[in-house]
Amino acid sequence: MTAVRRIRKKYKNVLFLDAGDQYQGTLWYVLFRHKAIADVMNALRYDAMALGNHEFDHALPGLLPLLREAKFPIMAANVASDNEELQALLKPYTIFTFDDVKVGVIGYVTPLTK
């Protein structure tokens, strides 16, 4: 957290982004699932996250809790679902404004995701 705070303080226009796949490869995810990820990412004040294919490893019951608890936009422009809650929580993109400059960030999941 100290490094993130230092960079945000030193530089005016910074985005802290995540390209996904938080749901794979760590002991803290195995033990605590979405809760650990949401808590850490919220504490670090992420600006946005794109979903990776591993966020779908446990289907919607594994994904929706993260989307509910995240205090930042989670994006995937190419995910289609009939699930109304997923539609409401998942954003295709986010626009940030720095002074007069707008920066668009788009989430995209590999088409191989099931």
C-alpha positions in Angstrom: 0.0 0.0 0.0 2.9 2.3 0.7 4.2 2.1 -2.9 0.7 2.8 -4.3 0.3 5.8 -2.0 3.7 7.1 -2.9 3.1 6.9 -6.7 -0.3 8.5 -6.4 1.2 11.3 -4.4 4.1 11.8 -6.7 2.3 11.8 -10.0 -0.9 13.7 -10.7 -2.6 11.5 -13.3 -2.3 7.9 -12.4 -4.6 4.9 -12.9 -4.2 1.7 -10.9 -5.7 -1.0 -13.1 -5.9 -4.8 -13.0 -6.1 -7.1 -16.1 -7.8 -9.9 -14.2 -7.1 -13.4 -13.2 -7.1 -12.6 -9.5 -9.0 -15.9 -8.9 -6.0 -18.1 -9.6 -2.6 -18.9 -8.2 -2.6 -17.6 -4.6 -3.2 -19.2 -1.3 -5.2 -16.3 0.0 -7.7 -16.9 -2.8 -7.9 -20.6 -2.1 -8.6 -19.8 1.6 -10.8 -16.7 1.4 -12.2 -16.6 -2.2 -13.5 -13.2 -3.4 -13.5 -11.6 0.1 -9.7 -11.4 0.3 -9.5 -10.0 -3.3 -12.2 -7.4 -2.8 -10.8 -6.3 0.6 -7.2 -5.9 -0.7 -8.2 -4.2 -3.9 -10.5 -1.8 -2.2 -7.8 -1.0 0.4 -5.4 -0.2 -2.4 -8.0 1.9 -4.1 -7.9 0.3 -7.5 -9.4 2.5 -10.3 -10.7 -0.4 -12.4 -10.4 -4.1 -13.2 -11.0 -6.1 -16.3 -12.2 -9.6 -15.8 -9.8 -12.5 -16.7 -10.9 -15.9 -17.6 -10.2 -17.3 -14.1 -12.8 -15.0 -12.6 -15.2 -17.4 -14.2 -13.7 -20.6 -12.7 -16.6 -20.9 -10.2 -19.3 -19.5 -12.6 -21.6 -16.8 -11.4 -21.8 -17.9 -7.8 -18.0 -17.3 -7.6 -18.0 -14.0 -9.6 -21.0 -12.1 -8.3 -19.7 -11.6 -4.8 -16.6 -9.8 -6.1 -18.7 -7.6 -8.3 -20.9 -6.7 -5.4 -18.1 -5.9 -3.0 -15.7 -4.0 -5.3 -15.6 -0.3 -4.8 -14.3 0.2 -8.3 -15.7 -0.6 -11.7 -15.1 -4.2 -13.0 -15.3 -4.4 -16.8 -15.8 -6.9 -19.6 -17.2 -5.5 -22.8 -17.6 -8.8 -24.5 -19.5 -10.7 -21.8 -23.1 -11.4 -22.6 -25.5 -12.9 -20.0 -29.2 -13.1 -19.2 -28.4 -12.7 -15.5 -29.8 -9.3 -14.5 -27.5 -8.8 -11.5 -24.4 -9.5 -13.7 -25.7 -7.0 -16.3 -26.1 -4.4 -13.6 -22.8 -4.8 -12.0 -20.5 -5.5 -14.9 -19.5 -2.5 -17.0 -18.1 -2.6 -20.6 -15.8 0.3 -20.1 -15.0 3.2 -17.8 -14.0 6.8 -18.6 -11.6 8.7 -16.4 -11.1 12.5 -16.7 -7.7 14.1 -16.0 -8.0 17.9 -16.2 -9.6 18.2 -19.7 -8.4 14.8 -21.0 -10.7 11.8 -21.0 -9.2 8.3 -20.9 -11.3 5.3 -21.7 -10.5 1.9 -20.3 -12.2 -1.2 -21.8 -12.4 -4.6 -20.3 -12.1 -7.6 -22.6 -12.1 -11.3 -21.7 -10.5 -13.8 -24.0 -13.1 -15.5 -26.3 -11.9 -18.9 -25.0 -13.6 -18.2 -21.6 -16.5 -20.5 -20.9 
